[in-house]
Amino acid sequence: MGEKHVGVAGGRVSSPRSVAIIGPFASGKTTLLEALLARTGAIGRQGSVDAKSSLGDSSDEARDHAMSVEANIATCTYKGDHFTFIDCPGSVEFLHEGNSVLNGVDIAVVVAEPDEKKTAALQLILKSLEQRNIPHVLFLNKIDKATGSVRAMLQALQPASSLPMVLRQIPIWENGVATGFIDLALERAFVYQDGKPSKTIEIPDDERGREVEARYAMMEMLADHDDVLMEQLLEDESPENEIIFDDLVQEMQRGEICPVFIGSAIKGNGIRRLLKALRHDAPDVVDTRKRLGLGEDEAVLQVLKTYHTSHGGKLSVARLFGGSLKEGALLYDSHGEEYRPSGLFQMFGLQPKKITEAAAGDLVALGKLDDIETGMTLAVGAQPKETLFVPGSPDPVLSKGIKATERKDEVRLSTALSKLVDEDPSLSVTQVQSTGETVLEGQGEMHLRVALEKLTGRYGLSVKSFEPRIPYKETIRGKTELRGRHKKQSGGHGQFGDVVLAIQPMPRGEGHSFNDTITGGVVPKQYIPSVGEGVKEALEKGPLGFPVVDVAVTLKDGSYHSVDSSDQAFRMAGILAMRDGLKECKPVLLEPIDKVVVACPSETTARINAIVSGRRGQILGFDARDDWDGWDEVEAMIPESELSDLIVELRSATAGVATFSRNFDHLAELSGKAADKVIESATAPA
């Protein structure tokens, strides 16, 4: 397979290209993938997301929600060049899917709508590309539904990009409908034809002035990075088209501009022109290897995505950046560990196709590498010299407790959860010791819903989800000194332990301590540790029903029996003294307080402050978000009990783009009706 991918077309090396299709939710990415595959002949006819007939989004979860929930991969050929397209989810809850695959692409096509309300969501996408210096173009989709000037639309979207958006095409309008376009670099006009390639026409006379103005604006932007072109424009010289094309390609590849194409994916308009641009302008694997800092001939792969299939087992999708990979070859990780894939495959939607060899640039699926994780760097035949960058998983923003309905399914549930996290590292599973709960954490309401649906649909599990318990604690305000005596006689040796404990509060955050001031052997030394064990056990659940913290306990006095005293007797004496003593020390409930940082568009900051205040939050302040134009960060202290559905309200107030990070900060006293409700819930019978 590999060798036939490398050829020369018009002087260009046509190695396989990997292209990410990425953009905000509902911008038309999966529809664009369908249109590209239909125009290349990879599929017989263009499917529809609404009709559930698309190659992408073919999983049950994607079809049920009419949205991408994981990356869709498809390989095709156009005019002798091989492309692998990776359609990435657009919802902010599934963005990590796209971030994971971006290392493996040569270029990204960013799909956007002519809708300024989507600017903040577009900025999330563009920022991830700019931070990693990935060349990209913008496809302004749904031009058939646009009204007004495209340049005005682009001006509204420009704040989302730190690179200038350079318009390469302008629409031809007829009665308010885009019927074609003018290519500003080619200086040619095209009209759309249903089901056929666009037809070349002369630039209409009434469009000529608009074309000249738009083309000059494009050249001015290019001239910002080309002194020769700038000089020609200043001297009113007409630059050759070859110079314009070279500048468009080089400045895009260097990450200096973002070229913009227009079209309609659902109607197939502008798709062939986009394909031609990718064929001629996109960097290849050699350029990408340099960008990633890899050696010239090193046969290195990076795992971009993991699938657990029902029949074929685990598949690890990886990009081969150099050399070749034959079926049966040995792979090595950065620690020198050896792996042999069970097979090589090419992905087309969810259908893997077996192959025998892959060449530099190919995207391949490696069979049954159970110990390989998404992001890992592998090399063919030797340990890799470099380890490629792995994007960190975003902080979870929503949690659900989860348990198997049937006790017999607990092991199966654990295995299924492990597979979900393997496929999607932005999910996490935590076993909470203090509550004994299994907690599934993710990026939002839909993210967790889809995960639960996979447990049911793919793994046949019946599960219950619930709100995780808040790890409340309790402490004391007062102090006391109290005797605890454990005495039991039931024939033979009895049990006897007698202690006097002094109990008092400690400063917040100090935990607990146990000391003794025993003199004269009233409690033999060998029994003192057992008293400490009893104290520790009594602190596990205080009079309010929660673990007790910030308490100092001192063993001051006691007595023993030479025959009946034992470790167990003194442990019980310690427990009895603590249980009675804590009740006398004015117990008080403590709730966990988290430090929360909310990232949001600046125009929504006032609403975010109101949301935080409404959740008993203490706002510490807000400031501009570093390197994010038009965004703020709000810092606040918020009780953990108020965070359970915070992300839902934040996203509702910010057109779906806000997020937050959180870290436990301290425990604070909770009193009044709120405390009474918590205590009542904790002490209610199960």
Stockholm file with secondary structure:
# STOCKHOLM 1.0

chainA/1-686         MGEKHVGVAGGRVSSPRSVAIIGPFASGKTTLLEALLARTGAIGRQGSVDAKSSLGDSSDEARDHAMSVEANIATCTYKGDHFTFIDCPGSVEFLHEGNSVLNGVDIAVVVAEPDEKKTAALQLILKSLEQRNIPHVLFLNKIDKATGSVRAMLQALQPASSLPMVLRQIPIWENGVATGFIDLALERAFVYQDGKPSKTIEIPDDERGREVEARYAMMEMLADHDDVLMEQLLEDESPENEIIFDDLVQEMQRGEICPVFIGSAIKGNGIRRLLKALRHDAPDVVDTRKRLGLGEDEAVLQVLKTYHTSHGGKLSVARLFGGSLKEGALLYDSHGEEYRPSGLFQMFGLQPKKITEAAAGDLVALGKLDDIETGMTLAVGAQPKETLFVPGSPDPVLSKGIKATERKDEVRLSTALSKLVDEDPSLSVTQVQSTGETVLEGQGEMHLRVALEKLTGRYGLSVKSFEPRIPYKETIRGKTELRGRHKKQSGGHGQFGDVVLAIQPMPRGEGHSFNDTITGGVVPKQYIPSVGEGVKEALEKGPLGFPVVDVAVTLKDGSYHSVDSSDQAFRMAGILAMRDGLKECKPVLLEPIDKVVVACPSETTARINAIVSGRRGQILGFDARDDWDGWDEVEAMIPESELSDLIVELRSATAGVATFSRNFDHLAELSGKAADKVIESATAPA
#=GR chainA/1-686 SS CCGGGCCEETTEECCCEEEEEECSTTSSHHHHHHHHHHHHTSSSSCCCTTTTCCSSSCSHHHHHHTSCCSCEEEEEEETTEEEEEEECCCSGGGHHHHHHHGGGCSEEEEEECSCGGGHHHHHHHHHHHHHTTCCEEEEECCGGGCCSCHHHHHHHHGGGCSSCEEECEEEEEETTEEEEEEETTTTEEEEEETTEEEEEECCCHHHHHHHHHHHHHHHHHHHTTCHHHHHHHHTTCCCCHHHHHHHHHHHHHTTSCEEEEECBTTTTBTHHHHHHHHHHHSCCHHHHHHHHTCCSSCCEEEEEEEEEETTTEEEEEEEECSSEEETTCCEECTTCCEECCSCEEEEETTEEEEESEEETTCEEEEECCTTCCTTCEEEESSCCSSCCCCCCCCCCCEEEEEEESSGGGHHHHHHHHHHHHHHCTTCEEEEETTTTEEEEEESSHHHHHHHHHHHHHTTCCCEEEECCCCCCEEEESSCEEEEEEEEECSSSSCEEEEEEEEEEECCTTCCEEEEECCCTTSSCGGGHHHHHHHHHHHTTSCTTSSCBCSEEEEEEEEECCTTTCCHHHHHHHHHHHHHHHHHHTCEEEEEEEEEEEEEEEGGGHHHHHHHHHHTTCEEEEEEECTTCTTEEEEEEEEEGGGCTTHHHHHHHHTTTCCEEEEEEEEEEEECHHHHHHHHHHHHSCC
#=GC SS_cons         CCGGGCCEETTEECCCEEEEEECSTTSSHHHHHHHHHHHHTSSSSCCCTTTTCCSSSCSHHHHHHTSCCSCEEEEEEETTEEEEEEECCCSGGGHHHHHHHGGGCSEEEEEECSCGGGHHHHHHHHHHHHHTTCCEEEEECCGGGCCSCHHHHHHHHGGGCSSCEEECEEEEEETTEEEEEEETTTTEEEEEETTEEEEEECCCHHHHHHHHHHHHHHHHHHHTTCHHHHHHHHTTCCCCHHHHHHHHHHHHHTTSCEEEEECBTTTTBTHHHHHHHHHHHSCCHHHHHHHHTCCSSCCEEEEEEEEEETTTEEEEEEEECSSEEETTCCEECTTCCEECCSCEEEEETTEEEEESEEETTCEEEEECCTTCCTTCEEEESSCCSSCCCCCCCCCCCEEEEEEESSGGGHHHHHHHHHHHHHHCTTCEEEEETTTTEEEEEESSHHHHHHHHHHHHHTTCCCEEEECCCCCCEEEESSCEEEEEEEEECSSSSCEEEEEEEEEEECCTTCCEEEEECCCTTSSCGGGHHHHHHHHHHHTTSCTTSSCBCSEEEEEEEEECCTTTCCHHHHHHHHHHHHHHHHHHTCEEEEEEEEEEEEEEEGGGHHHHHHHHHHTTCEEEEEEECTTCTTEEEEEEEEEGGGCTTHHHHHHHHTTTCCEEEEEEEEEEEECHHHHHHHHHHHHSCC
//
